[in-house]
């Protein structure tokens, strides 16, 4: 922090908004009996990530349980963006899960979204990091997602005897696709041969109603989804690690 400060506020602002995840961290800050780090990000860049998954850096961290110390009540769009981010995570995770899955498998899928494609998971990071995050916070994950899952997916996801069962029909998959963030949809379009995914480009979602759910769905949809999420994470997390 001391070195970068010598370069002046204009350079710091340029570095923050043009490289990596558009957030700048100060680390190893003495606080009470320990050390903390804090990050600074503009409201516009935060909202873009929450709603469109432009970097999946901050939005991905908010897929996990966090303690929000204070929230600006004059920004109702921030509250909506936080909610939209969690809903998008559910849509993406349900697409990546099989017909039957446990709560823990759902939380692992949710928690793992922002680590897919992160090079730090290959070098340096604990390979069991996602499992450790979920295992230590099962009840918090349930509190974060259970009501949202029941409210938004009551017709397609059912819970019985400790196991979720979801509708894996093409029409259900299309519903999830239709509600994915725009950055993810655009990447999936580039990696998929599906004409139906093409119909889901931003501002063209009404075309979905004219599409046949049985025509054009990519049989490798989960693979396309996983590769696209990895691309978003890698292209932001790699330069971010150098900042």
N, C-alpha and C positions, 0 to 999 in steps of 0.2 A: 504493500500500500504506500509506503514512503517513497519508493522509487517512482511509481506511476504518478504520484501526486506532483512530482517535479516537472512532469511534461505538460501540466496545465489542464484546466477543465474542458477545453475544446477537444483536446486529444482523447481524454477519458470518455467524453460523450460520443465521439466518433467510434472509438474502440467498442464501446458498449452496444451501440445501436447497429453496427455493421458487421460484427463478427460473432460467431458462436450462437448462443441462445439469447442474445440481446439483454443480458443481465451481467452486472459486475459484482463480484464478491469481495468483501474484506474478510480476511480470515484471521484466526488466532487473536481475537479481541478479548482482553481480560474482562471478565464479568463475574462479580461475586467471587465464588470459590473455584471458578474454572475458566475455560475459554469458549468463545462462541464465534460463529461467522454469520454475517448477514449479507444479503444481496439486494441490489437496487435495480429496479426495472421500471420503465415508463408505463403509465396506465394503458396507453394505446397498444404497446407491445404485449402487455399482460393479457389484455382483452383478446387480441388476435390469437394468442396461443390457447387461451381457454376455449374460444369458440371455433377456431379453425385448425388447431394443432399445428401451428406453423413450425414449432421446434420440439414440442412434447417435453420440454425441459421443466418449466415451472408447472405446466398443466399436468405433466406426468407425476410430479411429486405430490400434487394435490389429488391424485387418485388414491393416495394412501391417507389414513387418518392423520390429521394435523390439529394443532391447537391454535386457533385464530385468536390472537391476543386483542386485536382491535381492528374494526372494519369501518371504513368511511361510509356513513349512512347517507351521505349526499350523492353517492354513486350507486343507484339501484341497479344499473347495468352490470356492476361488478357481482352483485348477488346472483343475478340471472346467469352471468357467465360462469360462475362457480358451479351452479346447478347444471348448466348445459354440459360442462366438462364431465361431470359424473355420469350423466345420462349417455353421453357419447362413449364413455369407457364401458358402460354396460352393453351397448349395442355391439361394440367391437369385440368384447369378451365373449358374448353369446355366440357371435359368428364363429369364433375360434374354438368353441367347446363342442363336445359331442351331444347326442340327444340326452344322455343321463350324466349327471355330474354332482359332486358333493359341494357343500358350501366352501370347504377349504380349496377345492379345485377352482371354484369361481374366484375366490380372493387371490389365489396364486396367479390366475390369468390377469386379473385387474392390476395387481401389484407389479406384474412383469412387463406390462406394456411399455413403460418408459425405460426399461433396461434392455429391451430387444434392440440389438445393433450397437449398443454402447461398448466401445472398445475396452473400457475399463473393466468390463466383466470378463474379458479375456486375459488382461494383464493387471494384476494387483488386487482386484476386488475379490472378496470371498465368494466362491462359486455358489454357496448356499444362502446368499444374501436375501433373495426374494423369499425363500422358505423361512428364513429367520424372522423377516419382517412380519410375515403372515402368522407364524406360529405364536409370536409374542403378542399379537394384537387381534386375535380372532373375534373377540367381543366388540372391539372398536370397528372392525370391518363390517360386522353385522349391523351395528348401529348406523354406519354410514350408508349402507346399500340396501338393507332388507326392506324398509318401507318403500324406497324408490322402486325396487324390483317388483314388489307386489302391486304398486300403484300403476306402473307403466306397462307391465307385462303380464297382467292377471289372466289374459286370454291365451297366452302362448307359453308361459312358464309356470309349472306347478310343483309344489313341494310336498313330499310324502315319505314318511319313515326315514328322514335324514338325507333324502336324495331329491335333487331337482330333475324334472323332466321337461324338456323344451320342444316346441314345435320346430322341426327342421325342414318343413316344406319349403319349396321355392318361394312361395308368397311371403313366408315369414323371413326368409333370408333377404328378400327384396326390401322388406320393411326396415330391417337393420341397415342395409346398404343406404337406403334413402336418408337415414338419419346420422350417417357418419359425417365427420367434419370435412369441409371442402378440400383442404390440403391432402387428406388421405384419399378421397375419392379421385382426385386428379392423378395421384401416383398410381392408384389401382388401375385406372384407365390405361395408363402407359404400359402396365405390366400384364394386362388381361386382354383376351380376345373377345370378351363378352360385350355384345351390343347392348345388353340391358344395363350394364354399368355405365356405358356411354350416355344413356338416358338420364343418369343421375347427376350429371354435371350441374354446378350451381346455376340457378335461375331457369333450369329446364326440368325440374322435378315433376312438373305436371305431365311430362311425356310418359312417366312411369305408369300412369293410369291407362295408357293406351298400349302398354307392352304386355306381351304374354309371358307369364312367370316361367313357363316351361321351355321357352325358346331363348337360347343364347347365354344362359347362366354358365359361367366358367366352372368346369368340374374341379378345378384346382383353386377354388375360391379362398380356402383357408391359407394356402401357400401364398397366394397373391396378397392377401391381407397382411400376413406376417412379414413378407418381404417389404411391403410398402411402409409399414410401421417402423421397421428396422432402418429403412432409408431416411425417414424423418429424424429418428434419434441419432443416427450416425453423423449426418451432415451438420447437426448442431452441437452434439456432445464432443466431437473430436476437436474442432477449433475452440470450443469453450474450455477444454482442458488446458489449452495453451495460454489462455488469458491470465 
